[in-house]
């Protein structure tokens, strides 16, 4: 599998990656307390993306913003999938009431822990541990099942506007019945996206995804700054790459 | 040893080609996938609804039933590349 590096100026405008330009800044010491510095519910207060929204579905409970380097490990350029996975894991730990109390309160696994788990369960070779290799929604589903006993539904969207709008309906159903954040990944569009909500205009007129972008590297930011940089924002489904397929990882957390 | 039967569909192809396989329940599921993927298309990877391929066909059948789907894996890391 080839791993793409972005050396071009092209790209979908998902917002600024870093406020600090070329300099890298140490975020926090790598310790178990780092999550105290991460912004919570960064999506709160965002204005509606359109005046004629007829349906809106959001995550339940609270959500923490994990991003490049947020625990002191510099994963710029390769760790975005891991960071979105950590956002989902934190939600399971703090905002979900599992059937079994023993499953609760496992803190989000670190990047090395994620890699070692994928090796341990046989999905990756031993050389994967300690590498800078990318993961995707399938690996995220394996990790959430491994650490939290939560199965995930992986929805494949072949690409194209019609398929993406159908995916918006799937997301409405998910947030209303399950409530957990979603991870979105693609092939041509190889940028991980945390999806925290979806809203739709009248039928046939399009939808918007509430996207949390983990590609930020820098010190913790306040909610207003994150929103101002577009790191948490509503994105028109029509702005997605119609030539890319997408997969959605939907944790199944509803009580049966 | 008894056998289990799967219908494995390739969802990335809009024609939804599929293969029906019957294998001994102790068969490593990775072998089932490899054969199904080669038969259905050139797909090299399997994705289901959270199914870890590193288990026996019998276990997969008990947990997830007989109708499975092949989905291409995504890989995310750097900034996405898209059309202007």
Contacts between the chains, C-beta under 8 A, distances in Angstrom:
chain1	res1	chain2	res2	distance
A	1	B	73	8.0
A	1	B	75	6.2
A	3	B	75	6.8
A	3	B	77	6.4
A	4	B	77	7.7
A	4	B	78	6.3
A	4	B	81	6.8
A	5	B	78	5.8
A	6	B	78	4.4
A	6	B	79	4.4
A	6	B	80	8.0
A	6	B	81	6.4
A	8	B	81	7.2
A	10	B	81	5.9
A	10	B	82	7.1
A	10	B	84	6.6
A	11	B	79	5.4
A	11	B	80	6.3
A	11	B	81	6.2
A	11	B	82	6.3
A	12	B	80	5.6
A	12	B	82	4.0
A	14	B	79	7.6
A	14	B	80	7.1
A	17	B	79	6.7
A	77	B	77	6.4
A	77	B	78	5.1
A	78	B	77	4.4
A	78	B	78	7.1
A	79	B	77	7.3
A	80	B	76	5.6
A	80	B	77	6.0
A	80	B	78	7.6
A	81	B	75	7.6
A	81	B	76	4.3
A	81	B	77	6.6
A	84	B	76	7.8
A	121	B	52	5.8
A	121	B	54	6.0
A	122	B	52	7.3
A	122	B	53	7.8
A	122	B	54	3.2
A	123	B	52	6.6
A	123	B	53	7.4
A	123	B	54	6.6
A	134	B	75	4.3
A	134	B	76	5.9
A	134	B	77	3.6
A	135	B	75	7.1
A	135	B	76	7.4
A	136	B	73	5.4
A	136	B	74	3.9
A	136	B	75	4.9
A	136	B	76	5.6
A	137	B	73	8.0
A	137	B	74	5.7
A	138	B	47	4.7
A	138	B	71	7.7
A	138	B	73	5.2
A	138	B	74	7.5
A	141	B	50	4.3
A	142	B	50	7.2
A	142	B	52	5.7
A	144	B	50	8.0
A	145	B	50	5.6
A	145	B	52	7.4
A	151	B	49	7.1
A	151	B	50	4.5
A	152	B	49	7.3
A	152	B	50	4.5
A	153	B	49	5.2
A	153	B	50	7.1
A	154	B	47	5.6
A	154	B	48	7.2
A	154	B	49	5.9
A	154	B	50	6.6
A	154	B	71	6.1
A	156	B	11	5.0
A	156	B	12	6.6
A	156	B	47	7.5
A	156	B	69	7.6
A	156	B	71	4.2
A	156	B	72	7.4
A	158	B	11	7.7
A	158	B	12	6.2
A	158	B	14	6.6
A	185	B	74	3.6
A	185	B	75	7.2
A	185	B	76	4.2
A	186	B	74	5.4
A	186	B	76	7.5
A	186	B	80	7.3
A	187	B	72	7.0
A	187	B	74	6.0
A	187	B	75	7.6
A	188	B	80	7.9
A	188	B	81	6.5
A	188	B	82	7.2
A	189	B	80	4.2
A	189	B	81	7.1
A	189	B	82	5.8
A	190	B	74	7.4
A	190	B	75	6.2
A	190	B	76	5.2
A	190	B	77	6.3
A	190	B	78	6.5
A	190	B	80	5.6
A	190	B	81	7.0
A	191	B	76	6.1
A	191	B	78	7.3
A	191	B	79	5.6
A	191	B	80	3.1
A	192	B	76	3.8
A	192	B	77	7.7
A	215	B	79	6.1
A	240	B	82	7.9
A	241	B	80	7.1
A	241	B	81	8.0
A	241	B	82	4.2
A	241	B	83	6.4
A	242	B	83	8.0
A	243	B	83	7.0
A	244	B	82	7.5
A	245	B	12	6.7
A	245	B	72	6.6
A	245	B	74	7.4
A	246	B	74	7.2
A	247	B	47	7.3
A	247	B	71	6.5
A	247	B	72	8.0
A	247	B	73	7.7
A	247	B	74	4.8
